[in-house]
Amino acid sequence: MPGGIGAGCEKQNRYRAGALMGRVLGLLVVVVIVALSYKLYFSHLQSTGTGSPAQAINVVGVKNDLIAIAQAERAYQAEHGSYASLDQLASGGALTIVKSGRDGYTYEVETSADGFRAVAHCPATTIPGCTNWAVDQTMEVRPAP
């Protein structure tokens, strides 16, 4: 009956209520999965030594500085036929980084006739568990011992 009364209409209303509950429960399950994934992701970030978001930003800055040093070494080597110290890169204009470090990290460049190695030493006393980073002529930034 189109008027909405009777046993058929009551069954239909129960079916709609059950379908609505199923949708609500499905949405709740999705929200719980997303929340657990979010928590797991950020707990993994902290366990890998990046710590807080500010520390993660500092590490990205340090890696970018090392890439800039490596690019300056390549340019210096192409122009002079040898690799240079950090001071030579800065004074020669090949490197525009004015600081010798970032947020406690200090930079050092080791050169040889065959290549170079730029190292960012972490301040283990102020940031326990931090990682040293290094780059060489391969331009790949890696954790350093």
PEKASUL-V665288 format. One record per residue. N is the residue number from 1. RES is the residue in one small letter. OMEGA is omega in whole degrees, -180 to 180 (* if undefined). BURIAL is # if it has 16 or more other C-alpha atoms within 10 Angstrom, else .. D_LAST is the distance of its C-alpha to the last C-alpha in Angstrom with 1 decimal. Layout:
# PEKASUL-V665288
n=N res=RES omega=OMEGA burial=BURIAL d_last=D_LAST
n=N res=RES omega=OMEGA burial=BURIAL d_last=D_LAST
This chain:
# PEKASUL-V665288
n=1 res=m omega=-179 burial=. d_last=80.4
n=2 res=p omega=-176 burial=. d_last=79.0
n=3 res=g omega=176 burial=. d_last=79.9
n=4 res=g omega=176 burial=. d_last=76.9
n=5 res=i omega=177 burial=. d_last=78.8
n=6 res=g omega=-175 burial=. d_last=79.1
n=7 res=a omega=-180 burial=. d_last=77.0
n=8 res=g omega=-180 burial=. d_last=75.4
n=9 res=c omega=179 burial=. d_last=74.0
n=10 res=e omega=177 burial=. d_last=72.7
n=11 res=k omega=-179 burial=. d_last=70.7
n=12 res=q omega=179 burial=. d_last=69.3
n=13 res=n omega=177 burial=. d_last=68.1
n=14 res=r omega=177 burial=. d_last=66.5
n=15 res=y omega=179 burial=. d_last=64.7
n=16 res=r omega=179 burial=. d_last=63.4
n=17 res=a omega=178 burial=. d_last=62.2
n=18 res=g omega=179 burial=. d_last=60.4
n=19 res=a omega=178 burial=. d_last=58.7
n=20 res=l omega=178 burial=. d_last=57.7
n=21 res=m omega=177 burial=. d_last=56.2
n=22 res=g omega=178 burial=. d_last=54.3
n=23 res=r omega=179 burial=. d_last=52.8
n=24 res=v omega=179 burial=. d_last=51.8
n=25 res=l omega=177 burial=. d_last=50.1
n=26 res=g omega=178 burial=. d_last=48.3
n=27 res=l omega=179 burial=. d_last=47.1
n=28 res=l omega=178 burial=. d_last=46.0
n=29 res=v omega=179 burial=. d_last=44.0
n=30 res=v omega=179 burial=. d_last=42.2
n=31 res=v omega=179 burial=. d_last=41.4
n=32 res=v omega=179 burial=. d_last=39.9
n=33 res=i omega=179 burial=. d_last=37.7
n=34 res=v omega=-180 burial=. d_last=36.5
n=35 res=a omega=179 burial=. d_last=35.8
n=36 res=l omega=178 burial=. d_last=33.9
n=37 res=s omega=179 burial=. d_last=31.8
n=38 res=y omega=180 burial=. d_last=31.0
n=39 res=k omega=180 burial=. d_last=30.1
n=40 res=l omega=-180 burial=. d_last=27.8
n=41 res=y omega=-177 burial=. d_last=26.1
n=42 res=f omega=174 burial=. d_last=25.4
n=43 res=s omega=176 burial=. d_last=24.3
n=44 res=h omega=178 burial=. d_last=21.8
n=45 res=l omega=-178 burial=. d_last=20.4
n=46 res=q omega=-179 burial=. d_last=20.1
n=47 res=s omega=180 burial=. d_last=18.4
n=48 res=t omega=174 burial=. d_last=15.6
n=49 res=g omega=178 burial=# d_last=14.5
n=50 res=t omega=175 burial=# d_last=16.6
n=51 res=g omega=-176 burial=# d_last=19.3
n=52 res=s omega=176 burial=. d_last=22.3
n=53 res=p omega=178 burial=. d_last=23.6
n=54 res=a omega=178 burial=. d_last=23.1
n=55 res=q omega=178 burial=# d_last=19.3
n=56 res=a omega=178 burial=. d_last=19.2
n=57 res=i omega=178 burial=. d_last=21.2
n=58 res=n omega=-180 burial=# d_last=18.9
n=59 res=v omega=177 burial=# d_last=15.9
n=60 res=v omega=177 burial=. d_last=18.3
n=61 res=g omega=178 burial=. d_last=19.4
n=62 res=v omega=179 burial=# d_last=15.9
n=63 res=k omega=177 burial=# d_last=15.5
n=64 res=n omega=177 burial=. d_last=19.1
n=65 res=d omega=179 burial=# d_last=18.5
n=66 res=l omega=177 burial=# d_last=15.7
n=67 res=i omega=178 burial=# d_last=18.3
n=68 res=a omega=178 burial=# d_last=21.0
n=69 res=i omega=-180 burial=# d_last=19.1
n=70 res=a omega=178 burial=# d_last=18.7
n=71 res=q omega=178 burial=# d_last=22.4
n=72 res=a omega=177 burial=# d_last=23.4
n=73 res=e omega=179 burial=# d_last=21.8
n=74 res=r omega=-180 burial=# d_last=23.7
n=75 res=a omega=180 burial=# d_last=26.9
n=76 res=y omega=-179 burial=# d_last=26.6
n=77 res=q omega=179 burial=. d_last=26.0
n=78 res=a omega=-177 burial=. d_last=29.0
n=79 res=e omega=-173 burial=. d_last=31.1
n=80 res=h omega=179 burial=. d_last=30.2
n=81 res=g omega=178 burial=. d_last=29.0
n=82 res=s omega=177 burial=# d_last=25.7
n=83 res=y omega=-173 burial=# d_last=22.5
n=84 res=a omega=174 burial=# d_last=22.5
n=85 res=s omega=180 burial=. d_last=20.6
n=86 res=l omega=179 burial=# d_last=20.2
n=87 res=d omega=179 burial=. d_last=23.5
n=88 res=q omega=178 burial=. d_last=25.3
n=89 res=l omega=-179 burial=# d_last=24.4
n=90 res=a omega=-177 burial=# d_last=25.7
n=91 res=s omega=179 burial=. d_last=28.8
n=92 res=g omega=179 burial=. d_last=29.7
n=93 res=g omega=180 burial=. d_last=29.8
n=94 res=a omega=-177 burial=# d_last=27.4
n=95 res=l omega=-178 burial=# d_last=25.1
n=96 res=t omega=177 burial=. d_last=26.8
n=97 res=i omega=-178 burial=. d_last=24.0
n=98 res=v omega=180 burial=. d_last=25.6
n=99 res=k omega=176 burial=. d_last=22.9
n=100 res=s omega=179 burial=. d_last=19.8
n=101 res=g omega=-180 burial=# d_last=18.0
n=102 res=r omega=174 burial=. d_last=18.8
n=103 res=d omega=179 burial=. d_last=19.4
n=104 res=g omega=176 burial=# d_last=17.3
n=105 res=y omega=175 burial=# d_last=14.4
n=106 res=t omega=-177 burial=# d_last=14.5
n=107 res=y omega=178 burial=# d_last=14.2
n=108 res=e omega=178 burial=# d_last=13.7
n=109 res=v omega=175 burial=# d_last=14.9
n=110 res=e omega=-179 burial=. d_last=14.6
n=111 res=t omega=173 burial=# d_last=17.6
n=112 res=s omega=179 burial=. d_last=19.3
n=113 res=a omega=-176 burial=. d_last=22.6
n=114 res=d omega=-175 burial=. d_last=21.1
n=115 res=g omega=180 burial=# d_last=18.7
n=116 res=f omega=174 burial=# d_last=16.2
n=117 res=r omega=177 burial=# d_last=12.7
n=118 res=a omega=-176 burial=# d_last=12.7
n=119 res=v omega=172 burial=# d_last=9.8
n=120 res=a omega=-180 burial=# d_last=10.7
n=121 res=h omega=-178 burial=# d_last=9.5
n=122 res=c omega=179 burial=# d_last=10.7
n=123 res=p omega=-175 burial=# d_last=13.5
n=124 res=a omega=-180 burial=. d_last=12.5
n=125 res=t omega=-179 burial=. d_last=16.0
n=126 res=t omega=178 burial=. d_last=17.9
n=127 res=i omega=-179 burial=. d_last=16.0
n=128 res=p omega=178 burial=. d_last=14.8
n=129 res=g omega=180 burial=. d_last=12.4
n=130 res=c omega=-174 burial=# d_last=11.3
n=131 res=t omega=169 burial=# d_last=8.2
n=132 res=n omega=179 burial=# d_last=6.6
n=133 res=w omega=-180 burial=# d_last=8.2
n=134 res=a omega=175 burial=# d_last=9.0
n=135 res=v omega=177 burial=# d_last=12.3
n=136 res=d omega=-176 burial=# d_last=14.2
n=137 res=q omega=175 burial=. d_last=17.8
n=138 res=t omega=179 burial=. d_last=17.7
n=139 res=m omega=179 burial=# d_last=17.6
n=140 res=e omega=178 burial=. d_last=15.2
n=141 res=v omega=-178 burial=# d_last=12.8
n=142 res=r omega=172 burial=. d_last=9.7
n=143 res=p omega=-180 burial=. d_last=6.8
n=144 res=a omega=178 burial=. d_last=3.8
n=145 res=p omega=* burial=. d_last=0.0
